[in-house]
Amino acid sequence: MKPASGASRRHLPTSPFKPPPPAPPVEQFSVNDQVSHDSYGLGVVVEVEEGVAVVVDFRSQQERILTPYKKLHKL
């Protein structure tokens, strides 16, 4: 028996089950936005790589955070 793959399955139009909900839109950040991260704390966005990552200065260190920004919230 093969293990289930991690890929999401496509929804067939004739299926009696509801399709999966659409993915929420990715939050957009710009330079100088104040942000909060669950692990690193408060910081300021210093660089934005559109659709890829943001670089945030948390005073003690700078971190490059990749999309999706699950733990990063704009203040």
Secondary structure, 3 states (H helix, E strand, C coil): CCCCCCCCCCCCCCCCCCCCCCCCCCCCCCCCCEEEECCCEEEEEEEEECCCEEEEECCCCEEEEECCCCCEEEC
